[in-house]
């Protein structure tokens, strides 16, 4: 845990120092400690890069925690907000609000997060209903197919809304939501995602034992006193809320919730009381570093960070599928 905190601090310092304008590390430290005189460097660090880094850490931590939780809820290592259509639902709802101009005066602070939560929750419900077998269980194939199908439908709906609106200024905003990015981060928009992340993560850590019980199977968890249906419903609402709020501020950033939980389990095992905080820290480090790469690889061009996470997450997803197939084919 200490090593991860130090890694996050180092990643934050690097993200504040590097970019199209390179700032000496010593100057960054002086600015952060309040010992620097007013300068362009101070404006870049405090008003441009620091809010972006904080938002990136919050989104990375939240997506990792949600991915860890969803993998326990459906007992499937391939579950994550992006693959299950949750992020797509949140994005489609956010784009609808932008294009239709619903609550334009308070869209950033209220309307878009509320719509994103509703979209995320409805998408998760649809995927859950489509993937559920008559006996109440899930299979990897049904779950992934349901998630992909819902994601495609929502993506088509997003495109339809954009075409119908026929406004060029909507194209850039919609592209932002579909690819994911942190470039719009400002100090006045950080309170909500940070609050939701803190409360949501604390609640999920408090629910660590029921999440552990789900790992032994539906029947085993029920025998041990867990009302699995009610518990899943409550946690689905909570994870949809966290995902919706984060996507409302960053767009759909894929595969963070898929990759990070697996890496965290390699460090601390499957017990969720230790796993969730570690996943949160690893997710924060991962997305801060990914966003740093997005800002510097083609500087001064700013690549959407969702593109880089997809480039790394796609091969990881295929590796997980291949490993799962190898296990299924292994002799008992």
C-alpha positions as CSV (number, residue, x, y, z in Angstrom):
1,X,0.0,0.0,0.0
2,X,2.8,2.4,0.9
3,X,4.5,1.6,-2.4
4,X,1.3,2.5,-4.3
5,X,0.9,5.8,-2.5
6,X,4.5,6.7,-3.4
7,X,3.9,5.6,-7.0
8,X,0.8,7.8,-7.1
9,X,2.8,10.8,-5.7
10,X,5.6,10.2,-8.3
11,X,3.1,9.9,-11.1
12,X,1.4,13.1,-10.0
13,X,4.7,15.0,-9.9
14,X,5.6,13.7,-13.3
15,X,2.2,14.7,-14.7
16,X,2.6,18.2,-13.3
17,X,6.1,18.6,-14.7
18,X,5.8,17.1,-18.1
19,X,3.8,18.1,-21.2
20,X,4.0,20.5,-24.1
21,X,5.6,22.9,-21.7
22,X,8.2,21.2,-19.4
23,X,8.5,22.5,-15.9
24,X,11.5,21.7,-13.7
25,X,10.5,19.4,-10.8
26,X,12.0,21.8,-8.3
27,X,9.7,24.5,-9.5
28,X,6.6,22.2,-9.4
29,X,7.4,21.4,-5.7
30,X,7.8,25.1,-4.9
31,X,4.5,25.9,-6.6
32,X,2.7,23.1,-4.7
33,X,4.1,24.2,-1.4
34,X,3.2,27.9,-2.0
35,X,6.8,29.1,-2.1
36,X,6.9,30.2,-5.8
37,X,6.3,33.6,-7.1
38,X,3.4,34.2,-9.6
39,X,4.5,33.0,-13.0
40,X,3.2,31.3,-16.1
41,X,4.5,28.0,-14.6
42,X,2.3,28.6,-11.6
43,X,-0.8,29.0,-13.7
44,X,0.0,25.9,-15.8
45,X,0.5,23.7,-12.7
46,X,-2.3,24.9,-10.5
47,X,-5.0,25.9,-12.9
48,X,-4.5,23.5,-15.9
49,X,-2.6,20.4,-14.9
50,X,-3.4,19.8,-11.2
51,X,-7.2,19.6,-11.7
52,X,-6.7,17.2,-14.6
53,X,-4.4,15.0,-12.5
54,X,-6.9,14.9,-9.6
55,X,-9.8,14.1,-12.0
56,X,-7.7,11.4,-13.6
57,X,-6.8,9.8,-10.3
58,X,-10.5,9.9,-9.2
59,X,-11.8,8.4,-12.4
60,X,-9.1,5.7,-12.5
61,X,-9.7,4.8,-8.8
62,X,-13.5,4.7,-9.3
63,X,-13.5,2.6,-12.5
64,X,-11.1,0.2,-10.9
65,X,-13.2,-0.2,-7.8
66,X,-16.4,-0.6,-9.9
67,X,-14.7,-3.2,-12.1
68,X,-13.5,-5.1,-9.0
69,X,-17.1,-5.0,-7.6
70,X,-18.8,-6.1,-10.8
71,X,-16.4,-9.0,-11.2
72,X,-17.5,-10.2,-7.8
73,X,-21.2,-9.6,-8.3
74,X,-21.4,-11.6,-11.5
75,X,-18.5,-13.9,-10.7
76,X,-16.9,-13.2,-14.0
77,X,-13.3,-12.0,-14.5
78,X,-14.2,-10.2,-17.8
79,X,-16.8,-7.9,-16.2
80,X,-16.1,-4.2,-16.2
81,X,-18.1,-1.0,-16.7
82,X,-17.0,-0.6,-20.3
83,X,-17.6,-4.2,-21.5
84,X,-20.9,-4.5,-19.7
85,X,-22.3,-1.4,-21.4
86,X,-22.4,0.7,-18.3
87,X,-20.1,3.3,-19.6
88,X,-21.9,3.3,-22.9
89,X,-25.2,3.9,-21.2
90,X,-23.8,6.8,-19.2
91,X,-22.2,8.3,-22.3
92,X,-25.4,8.0,-24.4
93,X,-27.5,9.7,-21.7
94,X,-24.9,12.5,-21.3
95,X,-24.8,13.0,-25.1
96,X,-28.6,13.2,-25.2
97,X,-28.6,15.9,-22.5
98,X,-25.9,17.9,-24.4
99,X,-27.6,17.7,-27.8
100,X,-31.2,18.2,-26.6
101,X,-30.1,21.0,-24.3
102,X,-31.9,19.7,-21.2
103,X,-31.2,21.8,-18.2
104,X,-28.6,23.8,-20.1
105,X,-28.0,26.2,-17.3
106,X,-26.9,23.5,-14.8
107,X,-25.9,20.8,-17.2
108,X,-22.3,20.4,-16.0
109,X,-23.2,20.2,-12.3
110,X,-26.5,18.5,-12.2
111,X,-28.2,17.4,-15.4
112,X,-25.4,15.5,-17.0
113,X,-24.3,13.5,-13.9
114,X,-28.0,12.6,-13.2
115,X,-28.6,11.5,-16.8
116,X,-25.3,9.5,-16.8
117,X,-26.3,7.7,-13.6
118,X,-29.7,6.8,-15.1
119,X,-28.2,5.7,-18.4
120,X,-25.6,3.6,-16.6
121,X,-28.1,1.9,-14.3
122,X,-30.6,1.1,-17.2
123,X,-27.8,-0.3,-19.3
124,X,-26.6,-2.5,-16.5
125,X,-30.2,-3.7,-15.9
126,X,-30.6,-4.6,-19.6
127,X,-27.3,-6.5,-19.7
128,X,-28.2,-8.3,-16.5
129,X,-31.6,-9.4,-17.8
130,X,-30.2,-10.5,-21.2
131,X,-27.3,-12.5,-19.7
132,X,-29.3,-14.2,-16.9
133,X,-30.0,-17.8,-17.5
134,X,-33.3,-19.5,-16.4
135,X,-31.5,-21.0,-13.4
136,X,-30.2,-17.6,-12.3
137,X,-26.6,-18.0,-13.3
138,X,-24.3,-16.4,-15.9
139,X,-21.8,-17.6,-18.5
140,X,-18.9,-15.7,-19.9
141,X,-20.3,-15.9,-23.4
142,X,-23.8,-14.7,-22.5
143,X,-22.5,-11.8,-20.4
144,X,-20.0,-10.5,-22.9
145,X,-22.4,-10.9,-25.8
146,X,-25.1,-9.0,-23.9
147,X,-22.7,-6.3,-23.0
148,X,-21.4,-5.9,-26.5
149,X,-24.9,-5.9,-27.9
150,X,-26.1,-3.2,-25.5
151,X,-22.9,-1.1,-26.2
152,X,-23.5,-1.3,-30.0
153,X,-27.1,-0.3,-29.6
154,X,-26.2,2.6,-27.4
155,X,-23.4,3.7,-29.7
156,X,-25.9,3.6,-32.6
157,X,-28.3,5.6,-30.6
158,X,-25.7,8.2,-29.8
159,X,-24.8,8.5,-33.5
160,X,-28.5,8.9,-34.4
161,X,-28.9,11.7,-32.0
162,X,-25.9,13.4,-33.4
163,X,-27.1,13.1,-37.0
164,X,-30.6,14.3,-36.2
165,X,-29.2,17.3,-34.3
166,X,-27.2,18.3,-37.4
167,X,-25.0,20.7,-35.5
168,X,-21.3,20.8,-36.0
169,X,-20.6,22.1,-32.5
170,X,-22.1,18.9,-31.1
171,X,-19.6,16.7,-33.0
172,X,-16.6,17.6,-30.9
173,X,-18.5,17.2,-27.6
174,X,-19.9,13.8,-28.6
175,X,-16.4,12.7,-29.7
176,X,-15.2,13.6,-26.3
177,X,-17.8,11.5,-24.5
178,X,-17.3,8.5,-26.7
179,X,-13.4,8.5,-26.6
180,X,-12.9,9.7,-23.1
181,X,-10.7,12.5,-22.0
182,X,-9.7,14.7,-19.0
183,X,-9.0,17.9,-20.8
184,X,-12.0,19.7,-19.5
185,X,-11.1,19.3,-15.9
186,X,-11.6,22.4,-13.7
187,X,-11.5,23.0,-10.0
188,X,-15.3,23.8,-9.9
189,X,-16.2,20.3,-11.3
190,X,-14.1,18.2,-8.9
191,X,-16.3,18.2,-5.8
192,X,-19.0,15.8,-7.1
193,X,-16.7,13.0,-8.5
194,X,-14.4,13.2,-5.5
195,X,-17.4,13.0,-3.1
196,X,-19.1,10.1,-4.9
197,X,-15.8,8.3,-5.2
198,X,-15.0,8.6,-1.5
199,X,-18.5,7.6,-0.3
200,X,-18.9,4.8,-2.9
201,X,-15.5,3.3,-2.1
202,X,-16.1,3.5,1.6
203,X,-19.5,1.8,1.3
204,X,-18.1,-1.0,-0.9
205,X,-15.2,-1.6,1.5
206,X,-17.8,-1.9,4.3
207,X,-19.6,-4.5,2.1
208,X,-16.4,-6.5,1.6
209,X,-17.6,-9.6,3.5
210,X,-20.8,-10.0,1.3
211,X,-18.7,-9.6,-1.8
212,X,-16.3,-12.3,-0.5
213,X,-19.3,-14.6,0.1
214,X,-20.4,-14.2,-3.6
215,X,-17.1,-15.7,-4.6
216,X,-18.1,-19.1,-3.1
217,X,-21.2,-19.2,-5.4
218,X,-24.9,-18.3,-5.2
219,X,-26.0,-21.2,-3.1
220,X,-23.1,-21.0,-0.7
221,X,-23.7,-17.3,-0.1
222,X,-27.4,-17.9,0.5
223,X,-26.6,-20.7,3.0
224,X,-24.3,-18.3,4.8
225,X,-27.1,-15.8,5.2
226,X,-26.7,-13.4,2.3
227,X,-29.9,-12.2,0.4
228,X,-28.1,-12.3,-2.9
229,X,-30.9,-10.8,-5.0
230,X,-31.3,-7.7,-2.7
231,X,-27.6,-7.3,-2.2
232,X,-26.9,-7.4,-6.0
233,X,-29.7,-4.9,-6.6
234,X,-28.3,-2.4,-4.1
235,X,-24.7,-2.7,-5.3
236,X,-25.8,-2.4,-8.9
237,X,-27.4,0.9,-8.0
238,X,-24.3,2.1,-6.1
239,X,-21.8,1.1,-8.9
240,X,-24.1,2.7,-11.5
241,X,-24.1,5.9,-9.5
242,X,-20.3,5.9,-9.3
243,X,-19.8,5.1,-12.9
244,X,-22.4,7.6,-14.1
245,X,-20.9,10.5,-12.2
246,X,-17.3,9.6,-13.3
247,X,-18.3,9.2,-17.0
248,X,-20.2,12.5,-16.8
249,X,-16.9,14.2,-16.1
250,X,-14.5,12.1,-18.2
251,X,-16.4,10.4,-21.0
252,X,-16.2,6.6,-21.5
253,X,-12.7,5.4,-20.6
254,X,-12.5,1.7,-21.3
255,X,-10.7,-1.3,-19.8
256,X,-9.4,0.4,-16.6
257,X,-12.0,-1.6,-14.6
258,X,-11.0,-4.8,-16.4
259,X,-7.2,-4.7,-16.1
260,X,-6.6,-3.1,-12.7
261,X,-8.5,-5.6,-10.6
262,X,-6.5,-8.5,-12.0
263,X,-3.3,-6.8,-11.3
264,X,-4.5,-5.9,-7.7
265,X,-5.4,-9.6,-7.0
266,X,-1.9,-10.6,-7.9
267,X,-0.6,-8.4,-5.1
268,X,-3.1,-8.9,-2.3
269,X,-5.4,-11.8,-3.3
270,X,-9.2,-11.9,-3.6
271,X,-10.3,-10.6,-0.2
272,X,-12.1,-7.4,-0.9
273,X,-11.3,-5.5,2.2
274,X,-7.7,-5.4,1.1
275,X,-8.4,-5.7,-2.7
276,X,-10.6,-2.6,-3.1
277,X,-8.2,0.0,-1.6
278,X,-5.3,-1.5,-3.6
279,X,-7.4,-1.5,-6.8
280,X,-8.3,2.1,-6.2
281,X,-4.7,3.2,-5.8
282,X,-3.6,1.2,-8.8
283,X,-6.4,2.6,-10.9
284,X,-5.4,6.1,-9.9
285,X,-1.8,5.5,-10.8
286,X,-2.6,3.8,-14.1
287,X,-4.9,6.6,-15.4
288,X,-2.6,9.4,-14.3
289,X,0.2,7.8,-16.2
290,X,-2.0,7.0,-19.2
291,X,-3.2,10.6,-19.3
292,X,0.4,11.8,-19.1
293,X,1.3,9.6,-22.1
294,X,-1.8,11.0,-23.9
295,X,-0.5,14.5,-23.4
296,X,3.1,13.9,-24.3
297,X,3.3,11.1,-27.0
298,X,2.1,13.5,-29.8
299,X,2.6,16.8,-28.0
300,X,1.3,19.4,-28.5
301,X,-1.6,17.2,-29.8
302,X,-3.7,15.9,-26.9
303,X,-4.8,12.3,-27.6
304,X,-8.0,11.2,-25.8
305,X,-6.8,9.0,-22.9
306,X,-9.6,6.5,-23.8
307,X,-7.7,5.7,-27.0
308,X,-4.6,4.6,-25.0
309,X,-6.5,2.6,-22.5
310,X,-8.2,0.8,-25.3
311,X,-4.9,0.1,-27.0
312,X,-3.6,-1.6,-23.9
313,X,-6.9,-3.1,-22.8
314,X,-7.8,-4.8,-26.0
315,X,-4.8,-7.2,-26.0
316,X,-5.3,-7.7,-22.3
317,X,-8.9,-8.7,-22.9
318,X,-7.9,-11.2,-25.6
319,X,-5.3,-12.7,-23.3
320,X,-7.9,-13.2,-20.6
321,X,-10.2,-14.9,-23.1
322,X,-7.5,-17.2,-24.2
323,X,-6.5,-18.0,-20.6
324,X,-10.1,-18.7,-19.8
325,X,-10.5,-21.0,-22.8
326,X,-7.3,-22.8,-21.8
327,X,-8.6,-23.4,-18.3
328,X,-11.9,-24.7,-19.6
329,X,-10.1,-27.1,-21.9
330,X,-7.7,-28.4,-19.2
331,X,-8.4,-31.9,-17.9
332,X,-10.0,-32.1,-14.4
